[in-house]
Amino acid sequence: MRKVTVREIAAATGMSIATVSRALNEHSTVAPHTRDLVHQAAERLGSQRPDQAPRPAGDRVYLRCPYVLTDYFGLIVSSIAETVELHNRQLVLTAGEAAQRTPLLRDLDRHDGIGGIIVILPPEPGADLVELQRRRIPFVVVDPRTTLPPDIVSVSAAHFSGARKVTAHLVGLGHRRIGVIGGPTEWLASDARLAGHNAALADVGVLPAVELLRAIEPTTSQGRRAAGALLDLPQPPTALVAFNDKAAVGAMQAAAERGLRVPDDLSVTGFDDIDLAEATNLTTVRQPLPEMGRMAVSLLVRLLERHQLDALHVELATHLVVRSSTAPPRSP
């Protein structure tokens, strides 16, 4: 018997690492059926020699990420690659902005032996994904950009609750005039996060102000420009919530250009919790990016093995990370 890791068992069963760990440690909160599945998977994996295990037919997993593999996309892609390897399958990766110029279906036709597909934040219209569905190749969408047909499997972070948490944090500090640097209006994540922000304001009886909203491509330069416009208003906001950490850093730059100190004069928050957030002491919302990748592979493997999926869209919880970029507003 070879030594089996908790991550291998989680990948094989579709369970979280935490659940597997509790099952192996005979925790009382784990159902007997779940505990049995974990132990069976451990025994099966332990008796298998990786160098002798045959690869399944159509063992190649096609992964499409038509964006530069920065820390955000890189974390998702890396976790997918690691988990695919644990399942003894080969990964075919198409990535980078150049991939956006090659249609998904055309690029897919260049590869043989594809058994399953994972696409990250697909820019393609929904019709392309429906056509992909007609080909009867199992696929999973990570963080869908637009609304998907209900029978397409997807995984994303809980955008609404994450945005609500971070705005509730600002409201709890006393902020009421909060500027929003949102993402592109056609993105699902943008709508969900704006709704979460508005819900937190509604909890304290504040209506969202139209002049305090800017929609941008979530980059540092765009964040700086949008924050500058908000800070130059006759009645500027006392806090800014940005669509992601990069836009938030741009907002910090705009504040510094106007002689404003963060957080003494202006509170700023982000979303994602990439390395940039920790480096700038940014209060943000942590997305479970590696877990999103692992979950995508687990869902895909269940499709490949013809398991029943009761939940076709999985939302993973987000976590508020409070650092030193937020504080109570200054007194008038």
Secondary structure, 3 states (H helix, E strand, C coil): CCCCCHHHHHHHHCCCHHHHHHHHCCCCCCCHHHHHHHHHHHHHHHCCCCCCCCCCCCCEEEEEECCCCCHHHHHHHHHHHHHHHHCCCEEEEEECHHHHHCCHHHHHCCCCCEEEEEEECCCCCHHHHHHHHHCCCCEEEECCCCCCCCCCEEEEECHHHHHHHHHHHHHHHCCCCEEEEECCCCCHHHHHHHHHHHHHHHCCCCCCCHHHEEECCCCHHHHHHHHHHHHCCCCCCCEEEECCHHHHHHHHHHHHHCCCCCCCCCEEECCECCHHHHHCCCEEEECCHHHHHHHHHHHHHHHHCCCCCCCCEEEECCEEECCCCCCCCCCC
